[in-house]
Amino acid sequence: MMCIHKLIMLMRREFDWLGGHHLDPAMRLMDDLQFDSVALVHLQVAVEDHFGLRFHPLDDDLMEIFATVGSLAAAVDAKRE
């Protein structure tokens, strides 16, 4: 996962309440980091803008992609290939 460090930096910048949390790939966005639906949409837009890609609700399993920090990083890497 080449983008994991960039993703974590983006998440810290966009969500100041993550500043004190140690973020690792296994962390679940909703359960461990307390992302709600609004925060997930904000994260999706920030990731799409930062990495220059788009997630498509009909083609991409957004629940799976946005399950963990690592699953999101893997999806970004896959879309960038």
HUQUI-V960774 format. One record per residue. N is the residue number from 1. RES is the residue in three letters. SS is DSSP state (@ for helix, = for strand, . for the rest). PHI is phi in whole degrees, 0 to 359 (NA if undefined). BURIAL is b if it has 16 or more other C-alpha atoms within 10 Angstrom, else e. Layout:
n=N res=RES ss=SS phi=PHI burial=BURIAL
n=N res=RES ss=SS phi=PHI burial=BURIAL
This chain:
n=1 res=MET ss=. phi=NA burial=e
n=2 res=MET ss=. phi=288 burial=e
n=3 res=CYS ss=. phi=267 burial=b
n=4 res=ILE ss=@ phi=304 burial=b
n=5 res=HIS ss=@ phi=290 burial=e
n=6 res=LYS ss=@ phi=295 burial=e
n=7 res=LEU ss=@ phi=296 burial=b
n=8 res=ILE ss=@ phi=297 burial=b
n=9 res=MET ss=@ phi=297 burial=e
n=10 res=LEU ss=@ phi=298 burial=e
n=11 res=MET ss=@ phi=298 burial=b
n=12 res=ARG ss=@ phi=295 burial=b
n=13 res=ARG ss=@ phi=290 burial=e
n=14 res=GLU ss=@ phi=282 burial=b
n=15 res=PHE ss=. phi=233 burial=e
n=16 res=ASP ss=@ phi=300 burial=e
n=17 res=TRP ss=@ phi=290 burial=e
n=18 res=LEU ss=@ phi=273 burial=e
n=19 res=GLY ss=. phi=310 burial=e
n=20 res=GLY ss=. phi=271 burial=e
n=21 res=HIS ss=. phi=277 burial=e
n=22 res=HIS ss=. phi=282 burial=e
n=23 res=LEU ss=. phi=252 burial=b
n=24 res=ASP ss=. phi=226 burial=e
n=25 res=PRO ss=. phi=302 burial=b
n=26 res=ALA ss=. phi=280 burial=e
n=27 res=MET ss=. phi=291 burial=b
n=28 res=ARG ss== phi=275 burial=b
n=29 res=LEU ss=. phi=299 burial=b
n=30 res=MET ss=. phi=279 burial=e
n=31 res=ASP ss=. phi=281 burial=e
n=32 res=ASP ss=. phi=274 burial=e
n=33 res=LEU ss=. phi=257 burial=e
n=34 res=GLN ss=. phi=63 burial=e
n=35 res=PHE ss=. phi=288 burial=b
n=36 res=ASP ss=. phi=259 burial=e
n=37 res=SER ss=@ phi=297 burial=e
n=38 res=VAL ss=@ phi=293 burial=e
n=39 res=ALA ss=@ phi=295 burial=e
n=40 res=LEU ss=@ phi=294 burial=b
n=41 res=VAL ss=@ phi=295 burial=e
n=42 res=HIS ss=@ phi=301 burial=e
n=43 res=LEU ss=@ phi=296 burial=b
n=44 res=GLN ss=@ phi=301 burial=b
n=45 res=VAL ss=@ phi=297 burial=e
n=46 res=ALA ss=@ phi=298 burial=b
n=47 res=VAL ss=@ phi=294 burial=b
n=48 res=GLU ss=@ phi=300 burial=e
n=49 res=ASP ss=@ phi=293 burial=e
n=50 res=HIS ss=@ phi=294 burial=e
n=51 res=PHE ss=@ phi=264 burial=e
n=52 res=GLY ss=. phi=66 burial=e
n=53 res=LEU ss=. phi=221 burial=e
n=54 res=ARG ss=. phi=225 burial=e
n=55 res=PHE ss=. phi=262 burial=b
n=56 res=HIS ss=. phi=247 burial=e
n=57 res=PRO ss=. phi=302 burial=e
n=58 res=LEU ss=. phi=274 burial=e
n=59 res=ASP ss=. phi=258 burial=e
n=60 res=ASP ss=. phi=252 burial=e
n=61 res=ASP ss=. phi=276 burial=e
n=62 res=LEU ss=@ phi=296 burial=b
n=63 res=MET ss=@ phi=295 burial=e
n=64 res=GLU ss=@ phi=286 burial=e
n=65 res=ILE ss=@ phi=298 burial=b
n=66 res=PHE ss=. phi=264 burial=b
n=67 res=ALA ss=. phi=284 burial=b
n=68 res=THR ss== phi=225 burial=b
n=69 res=VAL ss=@ phi=301 burial=b
n=70 res=GLY ss=@ phi=292 burial=b
n=71 res=SER ss=@ phi=293 burial=b
n=72 res=LEU ss=@ phi=293 burial=b
n=73 res=ALA ss=@ phi=298 burial=b
n=74 res=ALA ss=@ phi=296 burial=b
n=75 res=ALA ss=@ phi=294 burial=b
n=76 res=VAL ss=@ phi=297 burial=b
n=77 res=ASP ss=@ phi=303 burial=e
n=78 res=ALA ss=@ phi=296 burial=e
n=79 res=LYS ss=@ phi=289 burial=e
n=80 res=ARG ss=@ phi=277 burial=e
n=81 res=GLU ss=. phi=285 burial=e
